[in-house]
Amino acid sequence: MTSNLSSQHWAEDITNLVELLSPAGNLEKLKIALAYGADACYGNVSHFSLRGRAAKQFTYESFAEAVDYTHAMGKRFYATVNGFPFNSQIDALKKHLSRLAAIGVDALIVATPGVLRLAQQIAPQIPIHLSTQANVLNVLDAQCYYEMGVKRIIAAREMSLNDLCEVKSALPQLEIEIFVHGSMCFAFSGRCLISALQHGRVPNRGSCANDCRFDYTYLIQPPNSSTMFDAKECAHFVREPDTGVVMQLIEEDGVGTHIFNAKDLNLAAHIEELVKSGAIDAFKIEGRTKSNYYVAITTKTYHAAINDTMRHDFTPQRYADELATLKNRGFTDGYIIHRPFVRLDTQNHQTALSDGSFAVVAQISENGAAFARGTVRTNESYEIISPLGISPQIVSNELGTIYQFEGRFYVRLHKIRTQSGEELESIHSGNTNAFMLPAQLAAFSFLRTQTKET
């Protein structure tokens, strides 16, 4: 890609446009991401990855299956090896890199120069992508890593579009990837110590406790006293009820005690500008530990935004409405356009996690069976969310009706009948029996219902 495309001919000059990279926390999420439009996915087994909890859902065997499945779809899989190893772990790291090489991943995402060199020695045929944990913020660092053999940098979230364009102009052969959606940290691209200080869980080795997002209880204590009570001129604290962690602070009136709680990154409204800049090669969605529905909606929405840009039909409100269906901490466009010190709206002082405007009530499994993920009732309409390029069959029979309204598809059940033949007025997430639908829906479809206005 070039970095000086004019608005008149940018679409003609970009042959592959921009790669959309989605999280694969486990095999099912991988398949969902690919079904909903991802060009590539990223993940790993638990070793040396910064999402140890998610990566534990992969064994080497299931990880190899995921890579093979991805390649069969004509897509790419990148392995995250972006942890910061101790000396005692280097031998294990060597074995891990050898196994990833044998599996045949399409790139290794690493964070340190030492791991970079080791990966090149063990698997010279596999391209290296530099993790955002390496904090590339400028041309100098980008040039250094490029000369070390890095094919792509995943830029620090703190980089502006202008800075990214400067890097691309100076190093046109170096691929640039940026995060466009997901959780934000109060640190330089994740280099946080809060969890390590309070729990001994080291964020940069995959075990972040998410302390910055806890719901804290506000306490007041007078000097030289162990009794907590409401009084002026006292020390002020917040305590996390589940862990007992206490931090001293002064509460601002009307603000609350979420002192670090960053809003979620959401760059959907800027996709057209980012694509037309010619500086970005890949858009990355954060969220290996998030839900199946999150993977589906973020992937499908950003895929639409990229394609709409190509078709000159970019419609930001459409993407905003869809992303608002997800649970979130509020949204911010981060620092891609504005510098951090001029932003006053990147924190959520109200709650650690807000409900989205829709709730998922059912998911269709890979074999086509429908399972409740909430409460499904008869004679209520539920919107059908299908994988990319698939439209449900419009039918009406004794079980219910699938119909289309204002461009969206819905199902209304006249009867809820489980596959074992039992008929119910409603079925809940605790029920592990699949239930029947008026017609077969595509694998990895969802049924959802609106819970509040967007």
C-alpha positions in Angstrom: 0.0 0.0 0.0 1.1 3.6 -0.6 0.7 6.5 1.7 -0.2 9.3 -0.7 -3.4 8.2 -2.3 -5.7 11.0 -3.3 -9.5 10.8 -2.6 -10.1 10.5 -6.4 -8.2 7.3 -7.0 -7.6 5.6 -3.7 -10.2 2.8 -4.2 -8.7 1.8 -7.6 -5.1 1.7 -6.2 -5.9 -0.5 -3.1 -6.3 -4.0 -4.4 -6.8 -5.8 -1.1 -8.1 -2.8 0.8 -7.5 -3.5 4.5 -7.3 -6.8 6.4 -9.9 -7.3 9.1 -8.3 -9.3 12.1 -10.7 -10.8 14.7 -10.0 -12.5 18.1 -10.1 -16.3 18.3 -10.4 -17.1 22.0 -11.3 -20.7 21.2 -12.2 -22.9 18.3 -15.9 -21.9 18.2 -15.1 -18.1 18.3 -12.6 -18.7 15.5 -15.3 -20.2 13.3 -17.7 -17.4 14.2 -15.2 -14.8 13.3 -14.6 -16.3 9.9 -18.3 -16.8 9.3 -19.0 -13.2 10.0 -16.3 -11.8 7.7 -12.8 -11.9 9.3 -9.9 -12.0 6.9 -7.6 -13.3 9.6 -7.8 -14.4 13.3 -5.3 -14.3 16.1 -4.9 -16.4 19.2 -2.7 -19.1 20.9 -2.6 -21.8 23.5 -1.9 -20.5 27.0 1.9 -20.4 26.8 3.5 -17.0 26.4 0.3 -15.2 25.4 -1.1 -12.1 27.0 -4.5 -13.7 27.2 -3.7 -16.7 29.3 -7.3 -17.3 30.4 -8.6 -17.3 26.8 -5.7 -19.3 25.5 -6.3 -22.1 28.0 -9.3 -23.0 25.9 -6.9 -24.1 23.2 -4.8 -27.2 23.4 -2.0 -27.8 20.8 -4.3 -30.2 19.1 -7.4 -27.9 18.9 -5.1 -25.0 18.0 -3.7 -27.0 15.1 -7.3 -27.8 14.1 -8.1 -24.0 14.2 -5.2 -23.2 12.0 -6.1 -25.9 9.5 -9.8 -24.8 9.5 -8.7 -21.2 8.9 -6.5 -22.2 6.0 -9.2 -24.3 4.5 -11.3 -21.1 4.4 -8.6 -19.3 2.6 -7.9 -17.1 5.6 -4.9 -16.5 7.9 -4.1 -17.3 11.5 -1.5 -15.3 13.6 -0.2 -16.8 16.8 0.3 -14.4 19.8 3.6 -15.0 21.5 3.7 -11.5 23.0 4.4 -12.3 26.6 7.6 -11.3 28.5 9.4 -14.5 29.4 11.7 -15.1 32.4 15.1 -16.7 31.9 13.6 -19.9 33.4 11.1 -20.0 30.6 13.4 -19.7 27.6 13.8 -23.4 27.0 10.0 -23.9 27.1 9.6 -20.9 24.7 11.9 -22.5 22.2 9.8 -25.7 22.2 6.6 -23.6 21.9 7.9 -21.7 18.9 8.9 -25.0 17.2 5.4 -26.4 17.8 3.8 -23.3 16.3 6.1 -23.5 13.3 5.1 -27.2 12.8 1.4 -26.2 13.0 2.0 -23.7 10.2 0.7 -20.4 11.6 0.9 -17.4 9.2 2.8 -15.1 11.5 4.1 -14.8 15.0 3.1 -11.8 17.1 6.0 -11.0 19.5 6.8 -8.1 21.8 10.5 -8.2 22.6 13.7 -8.1 20.6 15.0 -11.3 22.2 11.9 -13.3 21.3 11.9 -11.8 17.9 15.5 -13.0 17.3 14.7 -16.4 18.8 11.6 -16.8 16.5 13.7 -15.9 13.5 16.2 -18.6 14.4 13.7 -21.3 15.1 11.1 -20.5 12.4 12.7 -18.3 9.8 10.0 -19.0 7.3 7.3 -17.5 9.4 6.8 -13.7 9.2 7.1 -11.6 12.4 4.4 -9.1 13.5 5.4 -6.8 16.3 3.0 -6.6 19.2 1.5 -3.4 20.4 3.2 -4.2 23.7 6.5 -3.1 22.0 5.0 0.4 22.0 6.1 1.6 18.6 5.2 5.3 18.6 7.5 6.8 16.0 9.5 6.3 12.8 12.7 5.6 14.6 11.4 2.6 16.4 9.5 1.4 13.4 12.7 1.6 11.3 14.7 -0.3 13.9 12.2 -3.2 14.0 11.9 -3.2 10.2 15.6 -3.6 9.9 15.4 -6.5 12.4 13.1 -8.3 10.0 9.6 -7.3 11.2 7.0 -7.5 8.5 4.2 -5.7 10.4 4.0 -3.5 13.4 0.9 -3.4 15.6 1.1 0.3 16.5 0.7 1.6 20.0 -2.9 2.7 20.6 -1.5 6.2 21.5 -0.3 6.8 17.9 -2.2 9.4 15.8 -3.2 8.9 12.2 -0.7 11.6 11.2 2.1 9.7 12.9 1.0 6.5 11.2 1.0 8.2 7.8 4.6 9.4 8.5 5.7 5.9 9.3 4.1 4.5 6.2 5.6 7.3 4.1 9.1 6.5 5.5 8.7 2.7 5.4 6.2 1.9 2.6 7.0 -1.9 2.7 6.3 -2.1 6.5 2.8 -3.2 7.2 0.9 -1.3 9.9 -1.9 -2.8 12.0 -4.0 -0.8 14.5 -6.7 -1.6 17.0 -10.1 -0.3 16.0 -12.3 -1.8 18.7 -12.2 -3.2 22.3 -10.9 -2.6 25.8 -8.5 0.2 26.5 -5.8 0.2 29.2 -4.6 3.1 31.3 -1.0 2.4 30.3 1.2 2.6 27.2 -0.6 -0.1 25.2 -1.1 -2.4 28.1 2.1 -2.0 30.2 0.2 -1.7 33.4 1.3 -2.6 37.0 -1.9 -2.2 39.0 -2.9 -5.8 38.8 0.7 -6.9 39.7 0.9 -4.6 42.7 -2.5 -5.5 44.1 -2.7 -9.3 43.4 0.7 -10.4 42.1 -1.1 -11.1 38.8 1.3 -9.7 36.1 -0.7 -8.1 33.2 2.2 -8.5 30.8 2.4 -12.2 31.4 -1.2 -12.9 30.6 -2.9 -12.8 34.0 -4.4 -9.3 34.3 -7.1 -9.1 37.1 -8.8 -6.1 35.5 -8.5 -4.1 38.8 -9.1 -0.8 36.9 -12.6 -2.0 36.1 -13.8 -3.2 39.5 -16.9 -1.8 41.2 -15.4 -0.2 44.3 -17.1 0.5 47.7 -16.4 4.0 49.0 -15.1 4.1 52.6 -14.2 7.0 55.0 -11.8 6.6 58.0 -10.7 9.2 60.5 -7.0 9.5 61.3 -5.7 6.9 63.8 -8.9 4.9 63.8 -9.9 1.5 62.5 -13.6 2.4 62.4 -15.2 3.4 59.1 -17.8 6.2 59.2 -19.0 9.2 57.3 -17.1 12.3 58.4 -15.3 15.3 57.0 -11.5 15.7 57.2 -10.9 12.0 57.0 -9.0 9.7 54.8 -10.9 8.4 51.8 -10.6 4.9 50.3 -12.2 2.6 47.8 -12.3 -1.1 48.4 -13.1 -3.9 46.0 -15.6 -6.2 47.8 -14.6 -9.5 46.3 -10.8 -9.2 46.8 -10.6 -6.7 49.7 -8.1 -4.6 47.8 -8.2 -1.0 49.2 -6.9 2.2 47.5 -6.9 5.6 49.1 -8.3 8.5 47.1 -10.4 11.7 47.2 -13.8 11.4 45.6 -15.0 14.2 43.4 -18.6 15.2 43.9 -20.9 13.8 41.3 -18.2 11.7 39.6 -17.8 8.5 41.6 -15.1 6.0 42.3 -14.3 4.4 38.9 -10.9 6.1 38.9 -9.2 4.2 36.0 -12.1 2.8 34.1 -11.4 3.5 30.4 -14.2 3.5 27.9 -14.0 0.9 25.0 -12.3 1.9 21.8 -14.6 2.3 18.9 -13.3 3.6 15.6 -16.2 2.6 13.4 -17.0 6.2 12.5 -13.4 6.7 11.3 -13.0 3.6 9.1 -13.5 5.5 5.8 -10.8 8.1 6.8 -8.4 5.4 8.0 -8.8 3.4 4.8 -8.4 6.4 2.5 -5.2 7.4 4.4 -3.5 4.5 2.7 -1.4 4.1 5.9 -3.2 1.1 7.5 -2.9 -2.5 6.3 -4.9 -4.2 9.0 -7.7 -3.3 11.5 -7.6 -5.4 14.7 -10.5 -6.1 17.0 -9.6 -6.8 20.7 -11.5 -9.3 22.7 -10.4 -13.0 22.9 -12.1 -13.3 26.3 -15.4 -11.7 25.2 -18.6 -13.4 24.1 -19.4 -15.3 20.8 -22.0 -12.5 20.1 -19.3 -9.8 20.5 -17.0 -11.6 18.0 -19.9 -11.9 15.5 -21.2 -8.3 15.8 -17.8 -6.5 15.8 -16.5 -8.6 12.9 -19.6 -8.2 10.8 -19.9 -4.5 11.5 -16.3 -3.6 10.7 -16.5 -5.8 7.6 -19.5 -3.8 6.5 -17.7 -0.5 7.2 -14.7 -1.5 5.1 -16.9 -2.7 2.3 -19.2 0.3 2.4 -16.1 2.5 2.1 -15.1 0.7 -1.1 -18.7 1.1 -2.4 -18.9 4.8 -1.4 -21.8 4.0 1.0 -20.1 4.7 4.3 -22.8 5.2 7.0 -21.4 5.8 10.5 -24.8 5.7 12.3 -25.5 2.2 11.0 -22.3 0.9 12.6 -22.8 2.9 15.8 -26.3 1.4 16.3 -25.1 -2.2 15.7 -22.0 -1.9 18.0 -24.3 -0.3 20.7 -26.1 -3.7 21.0 -22.9 -5.1 22.7 -22.2 -4.8 26.4 -19.6 -2.0 26.7 -18.1 0.6 29.1 -19.2 3.4 26.8 -17.2 4.2 23.7 -14.4 6.5 22.8 -12.5 7.0 19.5 -9.3 7.0 21.6 -6.3 8.9 20.3 -6.2 8.2 16.5 -7.5 11.7 15.8 -6.9 13.6 19.1 -3.9 13.5 21.4 -4.4 11.9 24.8 -3.9 15.1 26.8 -6.7 16.9 24.9 -9.3 14.1 25.6 -11.7 14.5 28.4 -14.2 11.8 27.6 -12.2 8.6 27.7 -13.2 7.4 31.2 -16.4 5.9 32.4 -17.0 7.1 36.0 -20.4 5.5 36.3 -20.1 1.7 35.9 -17.6 -1.0 35.1 -19.8 -2.5 32.3 -22.9 -1.3 30.7 -25.6 -3.4 29.1 -26.0 -3.2 25.4 -29.2 -2.3 23.7 -29.9 -5.9 22.8 -29.7 -9.2 24.6 -28.9 -12.6 23.1 -31.6 -15.2 23.9 -30.4 -18.1 21.7 -27.5 -19.3 19.6 -27.4 -21.8 16.7 -24.6 -24.3 17.2 -22.3 -25.5 14.4 -24.6 -28.5 13.7 -27.7 -26.3 13.4 -29.3 -26.9 16.8 -30.8 -24.0 18.7 -29.9 -23.5 22.3 -31.3 -20.9 24.7 -28.8 -18.3 26.0 -31.4 -16.2 27.7 -35.2 -16.7 28.0 -37.1 -17.6 24.8 -40.9 -17.3 25.0 -43.7 -18.2 22.6 -45.4 -15.4 20.7 -42.5 -13.0 21.0 -40.5 -11.8 18.0 -36.7 -12.2 18.0 -34.3 -10.7 15.5 -32.2 -13.3 13.6 -28.5 -12.4 13.2 -26.9 -14.5 10.5 -23.4 -14.9 9.3 -22.1 -12.9 6.4 -24.0 -13.3 3.1 -26.8 -15.6 4.5 -30.5 -14.8 4.7 -32.9 -17.0 6.6 -35.7 -18.9 4.8 -39.1 -17.1 5.2 -41.6 -19.7 6.4 -44.7 -20.2 8.5 -45.8 -23.5 10.1 -47.1 -24.9 13.3 -43.8 -24.2 15.2 -43.7 -20.5 14.2 -43.0 -17.9 11.6 -39.8 -16.5 10.1 -40.5 -13.2 8.4 -38.7 -10.0 7.1 -39.5 -6.5 8.3 -37.6 -3.3 7.2 -34.7 -5.3 5.9 -34.3 -7.5 9.0 -35.3 -11.0 9.7 -37.3 -12.2 12.7 -38.7 -15.4 14.2 -41.9 -15.8 16.3 -42.5 -19.1 17.9 -46.0 -20.5 18.2 -44.7 -23.5 20.1 -41.4 -24.2 21.9 -40.7 -27.9 21.3 -37.4 -29.4 22.4 -35.7 -32.0 20.3 -36.8 -34.6 22.8 -40.5 -33.7 22.1 -41.3 -31.7 25.2 -43.4 -28.6 24.7 -42.8 -25.5 26.8 -44.2 -22.0 27.1 -40.6 -20.7 27.5 -37.1 -22.1 27.6 -34.2 -20.6 29.6 -30.4 -20.6 29.4 -30.2 -23.3 32.1 -32.0 -25.8 29.8 -29.3 -27.7 27.9 -31.9 -29.2 25.5 -32.0 -27.8 21.9 -35.3 -26.5 20.7 -37.0 -26.6 17.3 -37.3 -23.7 14.9 -39.8 -23.2 12.0 -36.9 -23.6 9.6 -33.2 -24.4 9.8 -31.0 -21.4 10.6 -27.3 -21.1 9.6 -24.7 -22.3 12.0 -23.5 -19.6 14.4 -26.7 -17.5 14.0 -28.1 -15.7 17.0 -31.6 -14.7 18.2 -31.7 -11.3 20.0 -34.2 -9.0 21.5 -34.1 -5.3 22.1 -33.7 -4.2 25.8 -33.4 -0.5 25.4 -33.4 2.2 22.8 -30.1 3.2 21.1 
